[in-house]
Amino acid sequence: MAKARMLHKKISTSLQVNDLPLPAKLLFTWLIPHADAEGKLKGEPVFIKAMIVPMTNWSLKLIKKYLEQMSHVGLIYYWQRENEWFIEFPKWEAYQTIRKNREEPSSLPSFNNKNGNQMPTNPQPDGNQMAAQYNINETNTIQINKSEDNKVETFAKNSSNEEDYSINPHRFDIRNKGQQGALDAWKALESDKPMTFYTTYLAAYHKGLPATYFYQFVSEIKQDASIENPGAVFNSKVDNYFANQKKKKSE
């Protein structure tokens, strides 16, 4: 593994990075030089404590929180496979120039390896890394009552689209980055409203909204504290996106 990595100046103006508390910003930058040739590293908090920040007084619980915050804004993929946590930088190749004969290929699993038994966490673009993931665990599980759960299940069964038969957001089987983006956007904006996962966020995915825009729209919405209905604002942004795309094609 290399002793150093490059740090792009765009990190200074990254909305995702600047959405983090200062300690999480620090940890994010310190993770980078410890990643392997493919931008991956082990994600167990005890490993991060020992290898990345050994001289801090951060607890393992606090480190896990910082990693989840990075994942939440899309700076890293943070997921679990066979009871072991992993980290991967979504835009590693865009910001790191590594000669293939200088380092060994990664021995760690990839977040995008669909053959693995992976449970993605929130996902997670960077200040230009736009992709993310969530893992429902004790720190971020959203409690919803069974009546709401049943409403979602019933609505799903009535769907004419076979892909939507399992739209309960707490049980949804992620198959690609677009669906991950839809789930992450729902969690960030309307996690207390299970039905909106299908009617707003999966709907945007089915229309063809690129994964990166889910995170961009979430970031823009969360920066405006005056917004009372984030779902409606998200829908408006989606409509504007497709209107602009249609306009560009007609020009």
C-alpha positions, 0 to 999 in steps of 0.5 A: 500500500502507498505511503501517501495519496492525493487530496484534490482541492475540490474537497474545500468546496464540497457540499458533502464534506462541509455537511460533516462536523469537523471531526468527521471531516478530519477522519474522512481525509485521514482515511484516504491515505490508508485506502488500498489501490482500489480505494477500499479499507476495512471499516471496523471501528476498532481497526479505524481507531488502531490504524487511522486515529490511534492518538485521539480519544474518540470512542468506537461508538463515536468513530462509527457515528462519523463513518455513518455520517460520511456514508449518509452524505455519500462520501463513502460506501459503508457496508457489512459483509459476513459480519465484517464492515468495509469502506470504499470511496465511490470516486477513487479513480477520479481523484487518485492516479495509481500505476497498476504495476506499483500496487497489488490489486485489492483483496477486499470485497467491492460494494458493487459486487452483486455476488456478495452478501452485502448490506449497503449503508448510506451512501454513500458521492464526495464533494464530487463523489455521489453515491451512497448506502445505508445499513439499518442498525441500532443507531439509525433504525427508523421505528414505524408501526406495523399498520404503516408497514402493512400499508406499504406491503399492501400498496406494493402487492397492488403494483403492476410493476413486478420490481415494486412488489417489495417496496417496504423501504426497510426491506427493499432489496437494492439492485443498483446505484439508482435504487440506492440513491432513492432509498438514501434520499428517502431516509434523508428527507422523509424517513417517517413516511414509508409510502413516500419511498415508492410514490416520490423516490422510487418514482424518480428512479423509474423516470430515469433520474441519475443516482448522483442527482438524488444526493445533489437534491438532498444536499440542496434541500437540507441546506434550506432550513425553511423547507417544510415539505422536503418531498414536494421540493424534491418532486419539484427538482425532479420535474425541473431536471426532466424539463431541462433535459427535454429542452436540451434535446429539442434545441 
